[in-house]
Structures are given as C-alpha cells and as structure tokens.
Amino acid sequence: MMFRKSFAALLLTLSSSVDGFVPRSMMASSPSTLGVATDPIKSEELVTKEANIKSTRRTKPTLDPLNPEFERIQLVRHLRSTGYNPKEGIPKLRKEWIAEREGKFERYTQMHFAKKGMITEEMLFVAEREGVEPEFVRSEIARGRAIICSNKKHLELEPQIIGRMFKVKINSNIGNSAITSSIEEEVEKLQWSTLWGADTLMDLSTGKHIHETREWILRNSPIPVGTVPIYQALEKVDGIAEDLNWEVFRQTLIEQAEQGVDYWTIHAGVLLPYVPMTVNRLTGIVSRGGSIHAKWNIFHHKENFAYEHWDDILDICAQYDIALSIGDGLRPGSIYDANDEAQFAELKTQGELTRRAWEKDVQVMNEGPGHVPLHKIPENMRNQLEWCNEAPFYTLGPLTTDVAPGYDHITSAIGAANIGALGTAMLCYVTPKEHLGLPNRDDVKAGIIAYKIAAHAADLAKGLPGAQDRDNALSKARFEFRWNDQFNLSLDPVTARAFHDETLDSEASKTSHFCSMCGPKFCSMKITEDVRQYAAENGYGVEEEAIQKGMQEMSEKYKEMGNKLYLDDMENVVNPLADLSP
C-alpha cells in the first residue's frame, strides 16, 4: 500500500515530505513497540473511516515513496501549466472531518480524542503516512509523546505527526520584515519550502500586513503553520514592548486561532527571576520573543503575563485544537553560554507548563537550543526527556560552532543530526543567512536540504522501519550506473543532475559506466563490475574464486615469460581483464 497524496497537496504540489515511507510489504520487521502496521482486526467504524481517508486521494499522480522530491518537481511542472491561482487557495481536505465532530465534545483536541480511545481521521492519515498502526498513533498522542498540529479552522491541512517514535520532521521559517519582503514573496517561500520537503512552517512576519500575509499562507498550506503571537501583538502597540498587556495578547491569539494557525510558540517560561541569570552571558538573550518578555518583566517588575494567564491560553487552544510549542526564550546564543543556569531553569518551567497543558488535553512540544557544542548535546536531550515527561523536543539546530557565518546551515545540521538521533522529534532549519539577513528562496532550499539530510541521518540511527530503503535503492542505482535513477532518488534531484551535466551533459553519458571523477579506467565500481563479469564468463561462482583464478593465470604467465620482473617486449603479454573495459 503506497501513500498517495491528497487532492489538496497535488493541486499545489506543496506536499509534506513522505520520504522513507515504504509499502508495508517492503517494511523490515521491528519490535511491536514501534507500532508497525500488521493489519489487525478493526472495528466497523474504523474500517469505514479508513475507506473515507483513501477516497479523499486522487489515484494519479502518486508520490513514489523512495523519491518524493523528484515527483514533487514533476508535479510542479505539470500544475504550472494548469493555471493554478494561489488567491483561490487549495481544496479543504478536512472539511467533512471537522463538521462531523463539531459541537460534540467538551474539548476539541487530538489529545482529548485520543484519551477517550478515539482514532480520528487525522490519526489514520498520519498512520498511513508513517507506516504504523492507527492505535499506536492514538496511544502516543494520548500519553503526550506525539502531537498532531491541526487547528480545526485549517481545513486545507494534511495532518503531520511529530514525536520521537516517528520520522524526524523539519520546520521551515518564513516571514516578512519591516525592511523587506512582500506577501507574494512569502507565499512563494511557502510553496518553495513544501516543494523541497518542509514538514511544518512558521510564519515569523514582523513587518506590515501580518494578518493578510498569514491568511494567504494558511489558505495555501497543506502543512501545519505556526506563529509567534507576541510579534503581532507587539505591532499592535507600535513596537513598544512595555505597552504590551494580556488583553492585547489574548485578542491576538483569538484572531490567529480563527484564521487556522496550527501551533503557537509562546515564551511563557521566561520568568522574572530568570532574567538576571543572563547578565554574565557572552551573548545575553538572543530570542526575539524571549527578549520582548524579559523587557516587559523588568520594566513592570511583574511576572510574565503569558505564564500568569497560562490556563486562559490553554482554554483557547482546547477550543480550536492548537498545539503549543513552549518557547526557549533563554536559549544560548553562543556555545560559550550553552547549558547554563538560565537555559535549564527555563527548561524546568517548560516541564511544569507541559504538565498543566496535558491536564486540559492540550498538545505540547518543547523548544530547545540554540548554540551547543557536540559534547554538551546529550545533556540537553536527557534533561528534556526527564523534566518535560517525554513531550516532543523541537530544536533550532543546535549550532555546534560559532565561527562559520554564511555556513550555519552546516554547523547546525551537524548538531541537528546528533540530537535527532538522540530523540528530538522536530528540527527547525537554519539557512546560510542565519545571523546575516533575511533568507531568499535559494537560502530556504539550502537550509531545507541540509536539514532533510540531518533528519534522515537521525532516522537511520534510530533504526526506524524502512528508513534505509531509499539509501539502498540509490546505492544499487549507483553501482549499476543508472544515473537518472540516482538523480531521482536523491534529496535534491535538480542539483545532482546539474553537477553531473557540468562535465557529462550528453544523454549518452547518462548510461556511461563512469563519471568525471575517476574516468573510465579508474572507476572502482566499474572494476568490480569487470571482475564479476569475468567470473560469470569463466563459470566462477563467487568473486573471490574469480580473483584467485585470475591471479593463478597471471602467475603461470609470469613463469612462461621466464620469471622476469621486467620484460623487453610487453606486447605479447595478455591481461585476462584488459578486454572488459568499454
């Protein structure tokens, strides 16, 4: 059974990444604790729901589970010719799902449904996407170890699950600023992000027209969209942090909830007593949201209003099914400040806020650093699991060194792969423009690809069923010199093909048994192929036997030539492998 994209994503080709998903028949065996699909006996209601889920998908085109990036590129080319209009938005996949549940429950959250033993359409959708049993999805959500960010107002959404027992997800940040970028550019960044495989997206707009920009993004996004509400609240008070108050913040939350925002980053853990802990830091407070709250706390000498009104925030979330990404406003902005008192004090408060959210059936993930050297990363993961009761961890990198401006997508992807392998559920991408400026579409792509690599490497390390299938398929294509298959199986087919075309751009070169690195005479894989061919032609069962036989023949030839190391006439010497080259 192969995962087929919904009509919504196919129309826009802005699908969430499904790389690593494989047909159940191909899936490796694994412990039952991973919830791998085994097709148990299901209730009539569940069977009906699954049938309805399948009926929402088009039969063509499909996304090949082993090369979704290539398929998305093909779909883009097709749909550009159909005259797609982003102003009209994409079809509302969840319209009937939401209508069926509306008004029937005290709280409207996936956690609430999961605790009641319900398997929702959203759970079924992600179960097929992940290749696991729906019941396993439900149980992970019920215990808080996984979340589905799915505001009931975001009808266009294709559900995505975030949890350490599932594939590592990546988040892409976009957003305008007071200096540059337009609404159209931000929608294009959304399309570009989802094309290359972003699983979620955060709109971090801080300039004008925040509401309108977000509306366009939500109506065209098949992936979960998050925001940092304090940014818009600050705009409402003309950028003066001291003038913020709970009422302005509450109105902003309701406004965004009605639009369909799926998750919020709220820095409720930046408490008044923690602010002085940052005084001796090398880089102070580097989080925008964290610095806004810290400034408000100090100016009024009052506790963080988001912390004080946490229960009110939870009530809003429970009404719309908005997940909370509890912000790390005191994250370290340099490796010098990593794992300090302020960072971990806030993390403990995140744990308190997480447990309070679960009491009201609100889904939560915890945000993490930041700038952390490799040897300090494990401590972050251990503390988060212990203090936050295994809620999903969502980290910005972390960046493992501070010396590479312009290359921080690399410095952070190193840390991201490391912490992802240890259990982080989602990674927030970093672009080459980090610390330098607002990223453009090329920067967005570079950041996403770097983080797709990190996330996939983490999935391999975690041993998720089917995670290695794509690697194996590409390696086989590489060994067999199937160049087009290599390109299509890669995370970035466009760049892979372009690099090959730089030196071997003819169509004939796409079937050649060498590349420009080693050429036709020194390709190790070609030499191995020659050995295997020689073995087959001479009736040898294994390569070792062929090698030994070849060595014996050459030894006999050496004796025939008089046991001489150097010969005057080389033309009469026959190498049994010499004629096998192209």
C-alpha positions as CSV (number, residue, x, y, z in Angstrom):
1,M,0.0,0.0,0.0
2,M,1.7,3.2,-1.1
3,F,0.9,6.6,0.4
4,R,-1.0,8.8,-2.1
5,K,-1.1,12.5,-1.7
6,S,-4.4,14.2,-1.1
7,F,-6.0,16.3,-3.8
8,A,-5.1,19.4,-1.9
9,A,-1.4,18.9,-2.0
10,L,-1.4,17.5,-5.5
11,L,-3.1,20.6,-6.7
12,L,-0.4,22.8,-5.3
13,T,2.4,20.2,-5.1
14,L,3.2,21.5,-1.7
15,S,3.2,18.2,0.0
16,S,4.8,17.4,3.3
17,S,7.8,15.2,2.8
18,V,7.0,11.5,2.9
19,D,10.5,10.2,2.2
20,G,11.3,7.0,3.9
21,F,7.7,5.8,3.7
22,V,7.5,2.3,2.1
23,P,4.8,-0.2,1.3
24,R,4.1,-2.4,4.2
25,S,5.2,-5.4,2.2
26,M,8.7,-3.9,2.0
27,M,8.9,-2.9,5.6
28,A,11.5,-4.6,7.8
29,S,10.4,-6.4,10.8
30,S,10.6,-4.5,14.0
31,P,9.5,-4.6,17.7
32,S,5.8,-4.2,18.3
33,T,6.5,-1.2,20.4
34,L,7.1,0.7,17.2
35,G,3.6,0.1,16.2
36,V,4.4,-1.2,12.7
37,A,1.3,-2.0,10.7
38,T,0.2,-5.6,11.0
39,D,-3.4,-5.2,9.8
40,P,-5.2,-6.4,13.0
41,I,-9.0,-6.9,13.2
42,K,-10.6,-3.5,13.2
43,S,-14.0,-2.1,14.2
44,E,-16.5,-1.4,11.5
45,E,-16.3,2.3,12.3
46,L,-12.6,2.3,11.9
47,V,-12.8,0.4,8.6
48,T,-15.3,3.0,7.3
49,K,-13.0,5.9,8.4
50,E,-10.0,4.3,6.6
51,A,-12.1,3.9,3.4
52,N,-13.1,7.5,3.6
53,I,-9.5,8.6,4.1
54,K,-8.5,6.6,0.9
55,S,-11.4,8.1,-1.0
56,T,-10.1,11.6,-0.5
57,R,-6.9,10.9,-2.5
58,R,-6.5,11.0,-6.2
59,T,-5.3,7.9,-7.9
60,K,-2.9,9.8,-10.2
61,P,-0.4,11.2,-9.9
62,T,1.2,9.4,-6.9
63,L,4.4,10.2,-5.0
64,D,6.9,7.4,-5.2
65,P,7.9,6.8,-1.5
66,L,11.5,6.4,-2.5
67,N,11.9,9.7,-4.4
68,P,9.2,12.2,-3.4
69,E,11.4,15.2,-4.2
70,F,11.6,14.2,-7.9
71,E,7.9,13.5,-8.0
72,R,7.1,16.9,-6.5
73,I,9.2,18.6,-9.1
74,Q,7.4,16.8,-11.9
75,L,4.0,17.8,-10.3
76,V,5.2,21.5,-10.2
77,R,5.9,21.5,-13.9
78,H,2.5,19.9,-14.6
79,L,0.5,22.2,-12.4
80,R,2.2,25.4,-13.6
81,S,0.7,24.6,-17.0
82,T,-2.8,24.3,-15.5
83,G,-3.0,27.9,-14.3
84,Y,-3.2,27.4,-10.6
85,N,-4.2,30.6,-8.7
86,P,-2.9,30.9,-5.1
87,K,-5.5,33.6,-4.4
88,E,-8.2,30.9,-4.5
89,G,-6.4,28.6,-2.1
90,I,-6.3,24.9,-2.1
91,P,-9.1,22.4,-1.5
92,K,-10.3,21.8,2.0
93,L,-9.3,18.2,2.7
94,R,-10.6,18.2,6.3
95,K,-13.9,20.0,5.8
96,E,-16.1,16.9,6.4
97,W,-13.9,15.5,9.1
98,I,-14.3,18.7,11.2
99,A,-18.0,19.0,10.5
100,E,-18.6,15.5,11.8
101,R,-17.0,16.3,15.2
102,E,-18.1,19.9,15.7
103,G,-20.0,20.6,18.9
104,K,-19.9,17.1,20.2
105,F,-17.1,17.3,22.7
106,E,-16.2,19.3,25.7
107,R,-12.7,19.9,24.3
108,Y,-11.7,19.7,20.7
109,T,-8.1,18.4,20.6
110,Q,-6.5,15.3,19.2
111,M,-5.2,14.6,22.8
112,H,-8.7,14.7,24.1
113,F,-10.0,12.3,21.4
114,A,-7.0,10.0,22.0
115,K,-7.6,9.8,25.7
116,K,-11.2,8.8,25.0
117,G,-9.9,6.0,22.8
118,M,-11.0,7.6,19.6
119,I,-9.0,7.2,16.4
120,T,-9.6,10.3,14.3
121,E,-9.2,10.8,10.6
122,E,-6.1,12.8,11.3
123,M,-4.6,9.8,13.2
124,L,-5.5,7.5,10.4
125,F,-3.9,9.8,7.9
126,V,-0.6,10.1,9.7
127,A,-0.6,6.3,10.5
128,E,-0.6,5.5,6.8
129,R,1.9,8.2,6.1
130,E,4.3,6.8,8.8
131,G,3.5,3.1,8.1
132,V,2.4,2.3,11.6
133,E,-0.8,1.2,13.2
134,P,-3.5,3.8,14.0
135,E,-3.7,2.5,17.5
136,F,0.0,3.2,18.0
137,V,-0.6,6.8,16.8
138,R,-3.5,7.2,19.2
139,S,-1.6,5.9,22.2
140,E,1.4,8.1,21.6
141,I,-0.8,11.2,21.4
142,A,-2.8,10.2,24.5
143,R,0.4,10.0,26.6
144,G,1.8,13.3,25.2
145,R,4.8,11.8,23.4
146,A,3.5,12.9,20.0
147,I,1.3,15.6,18.6
148,I,-0.7,16.4,15.5
149,C,-0.8,20.2,15.0
150,S,-4.3,20.6,13.4
151,N,-6.4,23.7,14.1
152,K,-10.0,22.9,13.2
153,K,-10.1,26.1,11.1
154,H,-7.2,25.0,8.9
155,L,-9.3,22.8,6.6
156,E,-6.6,22.7,3.9
157,L,-4.2,20.8,6.2
158,E,-2.7,17.4,5.5
159,P,-2.0,16.1,9.1
160,Q,1.5,15.5,10.2
161,I,2.7,13.8,13.4
162,I,5.6,15.0,15.5
163,G,7.1,12.6,18.0
164,R,10.3,10.8,18.8
165,M,8.9,7.4,17.8
166,F,8.2,8.6,14.3
167,K,10.3,10.1,11.5
168,V,12.1,13.3,12.4
169,K,10.4,16.3,11.0
170,I,11.8,19.6,9.9
171,N,10.4,23.1,10.1
172,S,10.9,25.9,7.7
173,N,10.8,29.6,8.8
174,I,9.5,32.3,6.5
175,G,8.1,35.8,7.2
176,N,8.3,39.4,6.1
177,S,10.2,42.1,8.0
178,A,9.9,45.8,8.4
179,I,12.6,46.2,5.8
180,T,12.0,43.7,3.0
181,S,9.7,41.0,1.6
182,S,6.1,41.1,0.3
183,I,3.0,38.9,0.7
184,E,3.5,37.3,-2.7
185,E,7.1,36.5,-1.8
186,E,6.1,34.8,1.4
187,V,3.5,32.7,-0.3
188,E,6.2,31.7,-2.9
189,K,8.5,30.8,0.0
190,L,5.7,28.6,1.4
191,Q,5.4,26.8,-1.9
192,W,9.2,26.6,-2.2
193,S,9.5,25.2,1.3
194,T,6.9,22.5,0.9
195,L,8.3,21.6,-2.6
196,W,11.6,20.7,-1.1
197,G,10.1,18.8,1.9
198,A,9.4,21.0,4.9
199,D,7.0,19.2,7.2
200,T,5.8,22.3,9.1
201,L,6.2,26.0,8.6
202,M,6.5,29.0,10.9
203,D,5.4,32.5,9.8
204,L,7.7,34.8,11.6
205,S,6.5,38.0,10.0
206,T,7.3,41.2,11.8
207,G,6.5,43.8,9.2
208,K,3.3,45.3,7.9
209,H,0.3,43.3,6.8
210,I,0.9,40.4,9.2
211,H,-2.7,39.3,9.2
212,E,-3.1,39.4,5.4
213,T,0.2,37.6,4.8
214,R,-0.8,34.8,7.3
215,E,-4.2,34.4,5.6
216,W,-2.6,33.8,2.2
217,I,-0.2,31.4,3.7
218,L,-2.8,29.4,5.6
219,R,-5.2,29.1,2.7
220,N,-2.4,27.7,0.5
221,S,-0.7,25.5,3.0
222,P,-1.2,21.7,3.3
223,I,1.4,21.6,6.1
224,P,0.9,22.8,9.7
225,V,1.6,26.5,10.1
226,G,2.9,28.0,13.4
227,T,3.4,31.6,14.6
228,V,5.0,33.6,17.4
229,P,1.9,35.6,18.5
230,I,3.9,38.1,20.5
231,Y,5.3,39.5,17.2
232,Q,1.8,40.6,16.0
233,A,0.8,41.7,19.5
234,L,3.9,44.0,19.5
235,E,2.9,45.5,16.2
236,K,-0.5,46.4,17.8
237,V,1.3,48.6,20.4
238,D,3.5,50.2,17.8
239,G,6.5,48.1,18.7
240,I,6.8,49.3,22.3
241,A,7.3,46.1,24.5
242,E,6.4,48.0,27.7
243,D,2.9,48.7,26.4
244,L,2.0,45.1,25.9
245,N,-0.6,43.5,28.1
246,W,-2.6,40.4,28.5
247,E,-5.7,41.7,26.7
248,V,-3.8,42.7,23.6
249,F,-2.1,39.3,23.6
250,R,-5.4,37.4,24.1
251,Q,-7.1,39.3,21.2
252,T,-4.1,38.3,19.0
253,L,-4.4,34.7,20.0
254,I,-8.1,34.6,19.1
255,E,-7.5,36.4,15.8
256,Q,-4.9,33.8,14.8
257,A,-6.9,30.9,16.1
258,E,-9.9,31.9,13.9
259,Q,-7.6,32.1,10.9
260,G,-6.4,28.5,11.4
261,V,-2.9,28.7,12.9
262,D,-1.9,25.2,14.0
263,Y,0.6,25.9,16.7
264,W,2.0,28.8,18.7
265,T,5.4,29.5,20.1
266,I,4.8,31.2,23.4
267,H,7.7,32.1,25.7
268,A,5.8,31.6,28.9
269,G,8.9,30.1,30.6
270,V,10.8,33.4,30.6
271,L,10.2,34.2,34.3
272,L,11.2,37.3,36.1
273,P,13.7,35.6,38.4
274,Y,15.5,34.0,35.4
275,V,16.3,37.3,33.6
276,P,19.2,38.2,36.0
277,M,20.8,34.8,35.3
278,T,21.6,36.1,31.8
279,V,23.7,39.1,32.9
280,N,27.0,37.3,32.7
281,R,26.3,35.6,29.4
282,L,28.6,36.3,26.4
283,T,25.6,36.9,24.1
284,G,22.7,37.6,26.5
285,I,19.2,36.9,25.4
286,V,19.1,36.1,21.7
287,S,15.4,35.0,21.3
288,R,13.3,37.8,19.9
289,G,10.2,36.6,21.8
290,G,12.3,36.0,24.9
291,S,13.8,39.4,24.9
292,I,10.3,41.0,24.5
293,H,9.0,39.2,27.5
294,A,12.2,39.9,29.5
295,K,12.0,43.6,28.8
296,W,8.3,43.6,29.8
297,N,9.1,41.7,33.0
298,I,11.9,44.1,34.1
299,F,10.0,47.3,33.1
300,H,6.9,46.4,35.1
301,H,8.7,44.2,37.6
302,K,5.9,41.7,37.2
303,E,5.8,38.0,36.2
304,N,5.5,37.1,32.6
305,F,1.8,37.6,31.6
306,A,1.8,34.5,29.4
307,Y,2.8,32.4,32.4
308,E,0.3,34.1,34.6
309,H,-2.5,33.5,32.1
310,W,-1.4,30.1,31.0
311,D,-4.7,28.5,31.9
312,D,-6.5,31.1,29.7
313,I,-4.2,30.3,26.8
314,L,-4.9,26.6,27.3
315,D,-8.7,27.2,27.1
316,I,-8.3,28.9,23.7
317,C,-6.1,26.0,22.5
318,A,-8.6,23.4,23.7
319,Q,-11.4,25.1,21.7
320,Y,-9.5,25.1,18.4
321,D,-7.0,22.2,18.8
322,I,-4.0,24.5,18.6
323,A,-0.7,22.9,19.8
324,L,1.7,24.8,22.0
325,S,5.4,25.0,21.2
326,I,6.7,26.3,24.5
327,G,9.4,28.7,23.5
328,D,13.0,28.7,24.7
329,G,13.4,32.4,25.2
330,L,16.6,31.9,27.2
331,R,18.3,29.6,24.8
332,P,22.1,30.1,24.4
333,G,23.1,32.3,21.5
334,S,26.7,31.1,21.6
335,I,28.5,27.9,22.6
336,Y,30.0,29.8,25.5
337,D,26.6,30.1,27.1
338,A,25.4,26.6,26.3
339,N,23.8,24.6,29.1
340,D,23.9,27.4,31.6
341,E,21.7,28.2,34.6
342,A,19.2,30.4,32.7
343,Q,18.7,27.8,29.9
344,F,18.0,24.9,32.2
345,A,15.8,27.0,34.6
346,E,13.5,27.8,31.7
347,L,13.5,24.2,30.6
348,K,12.3,23.0,34.0
349,T,9.5,25.6,33.8
350,Q,8.6,24.2,30.4
351,G,8.1,20.9,32.1
352,E,5.7,22.5,34.5
353,L,3.8,24.2,31.7
354,T,3.7,20.9,29.8
355,R,2.0,19.0,32.6
356,R,-0.5,21.8,33.1
357,A,-1.4,21.7,29.4
358,W,-1.9,18.0,29.5
359,E,-4.4,18.4,32.3
360,K,-6.6,20.3,29.8
361,D,-5.8,17.9,26.9
362,V,-3.7,20.5,25.0
363,Q,-0.9,19.1,22.9
364,V,2.6,20.4,23.6
365,M,6.1,20.3,22.3
366,N,9.2,21.9,24.0
367,E,11.6,24.2,22.1
368,G,15.3,23.8,22.6
369,P,18.6,25.4,21.7
370,G,20.4,27.0,20.1
371,H,24.2,27.0,20.2
372,V,25.6,23.9,21.8
373,P,28.9,22.1,21.2
374,L,28.7,18.5,20.3
375,H,29.8,17.2,23.7
376,K,27.1,19.1,25.5
377,I,24.2,18.0,23.3
378,P,23.3,14.7,25.1
379,E,22.7,16.6,28.4
380,N,20.1,18.7,26.7
381,M,18.2,15.6,25.5
382,R,18.4,13.8,28.8
383,N,17.1,16.8,30.8
384,Q,14.3,17.5,28.4
385,L,13.1,13.9,28.5
386,E,13.2,13.9,32.3
387,W,11.9,17.3,33.1
388,C,9.3,17.5,30.4
389,N,7.9,14.0,30.6
390,E,8.9,12.9,27.1
391,A,7.0,15.6,25.3
392,P,8.3,16.1,21.8
393,F,11.5,18.1,21.7
394,Y,11.9,20.8,18.9
395,T,15.3,22.3,18.5
396,L,16.9,25.1,16.4
397,G,19.9,23.1,15.3
398,P,21.8,23.3,17.6
399,L,24.7,25.1,16.0
400,T,27.9,23.3,17.1
401,T,30.3,26.2,16.5
402,D,30.1,29.9,16.1
403,V,32.9,30.5,13.6
404,A,31.1,30.0,10.3
405,P,28.7,32.8,9.3
406,G,27.3,32.1,5.9
407,Y,27.6,28.3,6.6
408,D,25.4,28.0,9.7
409,H,23.1,25.6,7.8
410,I,26.1,23.2,8.0
411,T,27.2,24.0,11.6
412,S,23.6,23.5,12.8
413,A,22.8,20.4,10.6
414,I,25.7,18.6,12.4
415,G,24.1,19.3,15.8
416,A,20.6,18.5,14.4
417,A,21.6,15.1,13.2
418,N,23.2,14.4,16.6
419,I,20.3,15.5,18.7
420,G,17.8,14.0,16.3
421,A,19.4,10.6,16.7
422,L,19.1,11.0,20.5
423,G,15.3,11.6,20.3
424,T,14.5,15.1,19.2
425,A,11.2,15.0,17.2
426,M,11.5,18.1,15.1
427,L,14.3,20.2,13.8
428,C,14.0,23.9,13.0
429,Y,16.1,24.6,9.9
430,V,18.8,27.2,9.7
431,T,19.7,28.8,6.4
432,P,23.1,30.2,5.2
433,K,21.7,33.7,6.0
434,E,21.4,33.0,9.8
435,H,22.9,35.9,11.7
436,L,23.3,37.8,8.5
437,G,20.0,38.7,6.9
438,L,16.5,37.6,5.7
439,P,16.8,34.4,3.6
440,N,15.7,34.3,0.0
441,R,14.3,31.2,-1.8
442,D,17.8,29.8,-2.5
443,D,18.7,30.1,1.1
444,V,15.5,28.4,2.1
445,K,16.2,25.5,-0.2
446,A,19.8,25.2,1.2
447,G,18.5,25.1,4.7
448,I,15.8,22.6,4.0
449,I,18.1,20.2,2.1
450,A,20.7,20.4,4.9
451,Y,18.0,19.5,7.5
452,K,16.5,16.8,5.3
453,I,19.9,15.2,5.4
454,A,20.1,15.6,9.2
455,A,16.6,14.3,9.8
456,H,17.2,11.3,7.5
457,A,20.5,10.5,9.2
458,A,18.8,10.6,12.5
459,D,16.0,8.2,11.3
460,L,18.7,5.8,10.2
461,A,20.4,6.0,13.6
462,K,17.1,5.4,15.3
463,G,16.5,2.3,13.2
464,L,13.0,3.2,12.1
465,P,11.5,0.6,9.9
466,G,12.0,1.3,6.2
467,A,14.3,4.3,6.8
468,Q,17.2,2.7,4.9
469,D,15.2,1.6,1.9
470,R,15.8,4.8,-0.1
471,D,19.6,4.6,0.7
472,N,19.7,1.0,-0.5
473,A,17.8,1.9,-3.7
474,L,20.1,4.8,-4.5
475,S,23.3,2.7,-3.8
476,K,22.1,0.0,-6.1
477,A,21.4,2.5,-8.8
478,R,24.9,4.0,-8.3
479,F,26.6,0.6,-8.5
480,E,24.6,-0.2,-11.7
481,F,25.4,3.2,-13.2
482,R,21.7,4.1,-13.5
483,W,22.4,7.8,-13.4
484,N,18.8,9.0,-13.9
485,D,17.6,6.8,-11.1
486,Q,20.4,8.2,-8.9
487,F,19.3,11.7,-9.6
488,N,15.6,10.9,-9.0
489,L,16.3,9.1,-5.7
490,S,18.3,11.9,-4.3
491,L,17.1,14.6,-1.8
492,D,17.8,17.2,-4.5
493,P,17.4,15.8,-8.0
494,V,17.9,19.1,-9.7
495,T,21.3,19.8,-8.2
496,A,22.5,16.2,-8.6
497,R,21.7,16.2,-12.3
498,A,23.2,19.7,-12.8
499,F,26.5,18.6,-11.2
500,H,26.7,15.6,-13.5
501,D,25.8,17.7,-16.5
502,E,28.7,20.1,-15.8
503,T,31.2,17.6,-17.3
504,L,29.0,14.9,-18.9
505,D,26.0,16.6,-20.3
506,S,25.1,14.4,-23.2
507,E,22.2,11.9,-23.0
508,A,24.6,9.1,-23.7
509,S,26.6,10.0,-20.6
510,K,23.6,9.1,-18.5
511,T,24.2,5.4,-19.4
512,S,28.0,5.5,-19.1
513,H,29.8,3.3,-16.6
514,F,32.0,6.1,-15.1
515,C,31.9,9.7,-14.1
516,S,34.3,12.6,-14.4
517,M,35.9,11.9,-11.0
518,C,37.8,8.7,-11.9
519,G,37.1,8.4,-15.6
520,P,36.6,5.1,-17.5
521,K,39.8,3.4,-16.4
522,F,39.9,4.0,-12.6
523,C,36.3,3.7,-11.5
524,S,36.2,1.3,-8.6
525,M,32.7,0.2,-9.2
526,K,33.5,-0.4,-12.9
527,I,36.5,-2.6,-11.9
528,T,34.3,-4.6,-9.5
529,E,31.8,-5.0,-12.4
530,D,34.6,-6.2,-14.6
531,V,35.6,-8.8,-12.0
532,R,32.0,-10.0,-11.7
533,Q,31.7,-10.2,-15.5
534,Y,34.9,-12.1,-15.8
535,A,33.7,-14.5,-13.1
536,A,30.4,-15.1,-14.9
537,E,32.1,-15.7,-18.2
538,N,34.5,-18.2,-16.7
539,G,32.0,-20.0,-14.7
540,Y,33.2,-19.0,-11.2
541,G,30.6,-18.9,-8.5
542,V,32.0,-16.1,-6.4
543,E,34.2,-13.0,-6.8
544,E,36.9,-14.4,-4.6
545,E,37.2,-17.5,-6.7
546,A,37.5,-15.4,-9.9
547,I,40.2,-13.3,-8.3
548,Q,42.2,-16.3,-7.2
549,K,41.8,-17.9,-10.6
550,G,43.0,-14.7,-12.3
551,M,46.0,-14.5,-10.0
552,Q,46.8,-18.1,-10.8
553,E,46.7,-17.5,-14.5
554,M,48.9,-14.4,-14.3
555,S,51.4,-16.4,-12.1
556,E,51.6,-19.1,-14.8
557,K,52.0,-16.4,-17.4
558,Y,54.9,-15.0,-15.3
559,K,56.6,-18.4,-15.3
560,E,56.1,-18.8,-19.0
561,M,57.9,-15.5,-19.5
562,G,61.0,-16.7,-17.7
563,N,60.2,-15.5,-14.2
564,K,61.3,-12.0,-15.2
565,L,60.0,-9.0,-13.3
566,Y,60.7,-6.6,-16.3
567,L,60.1,-7.7,-19.9
568,D,61.7,-6.3,-23.0
569,D,58.5,-7.0,-25.1
570,M,55.2,-6.2,-23.4
571,E,53.0,-6.6,-26.5
572,N,52.7,-10.3,-26.1
573,V,51.5,-10.2,-22.5
574,V,47.8,-10.8,-22.2
575,N,45.8,-9.5,-19.3
576,P,42.5,-11.5,-19.0
577,L,40.7,-8.4,-17.7
578,A,42.1,-6.0,-20.2
579,D,39.4,-6.5,-22.8
580,L,36.5,-6.0,-20.4
581,S,36.7,-2.2,-20.3
582,P,34.3,-0.2,-22.5
